[in-house]
Amino acid sequence: MMGRAQEAGALLLQIHDLRAWTHDRHHVVDDAPFGGGQGMVMKPEPLFAAVESLRTDASMVVLMTPQGRRFDQVLAREFSTAPHVIIICGHYEGIDHRVIEHLVDAEISIGDYVLTNGAIAAVVFVDAIVRLQPGVLGHEQSAADDSFSSSGLLEAPQYTRPAEFRGWKVPEVLLSGHHAEIAAWRQREAQRRTRENRPDLLS
Ligand code: J9Q
């Protein structure tokens, strides 16, 4: 999909190695935490130098972090209109807080689990935003997105041929051709599924 987006001219993706903005022999980008403790903390100087050399007046600077705001489709829509996004993705341990206070526009988490590497989270973030760019997806996009964002419910179950597989039958109503009954069934199933799997979406 990234390839398609780049061919369509909807995306220019550049990856930068923070070590390019160090000046010491070993290209050090982290250091021990003040006050003691486990792990290492990303130093401010290379991050400020990198972002200040890459940013434009229209850039949004995003930090992928488990301490961030939870990423969702509303945020994906918002970021999809940004002309330029700079994503900072470090390893989990941490980042000098002055970067968050004075360089970063948004701290984003993709969910409540711990990854070894923020680049994994960045791939998820980029994919969700790029697929919303005009010309990246065809018709396969909007329908499902729109029904999710307007109903706020999960999708109803789907089936395809065969109508019976290992003795398990497709719900009769879907074979009936009664469009109003099918729509009503899907609505009930979407509500049931949302209540069972994602009660948080209903409250
Ligand atoms: C950078 N676990 O986790 C969930 N959303 C983002 C992250 C994350 C992580 C480690 C490093 C981001």
Boltz pocket constraint, residues with backbone or C-beta under 6 A from the ligand:
constraints:
  - pocket:
      binder: B
      contacts: [[A, 64], [A, 65], [A, 66], [A, 89], [A, 90], [A, 91], [A, 92], [A, 108], [A, 109], [A, 110], [A, 111], [A, 112], [A, 113], [A, 114], [A, 115], [A, 116], [A, 117], [A, 118], [A, 119], [A, 121]]
      max_distance: 6.0
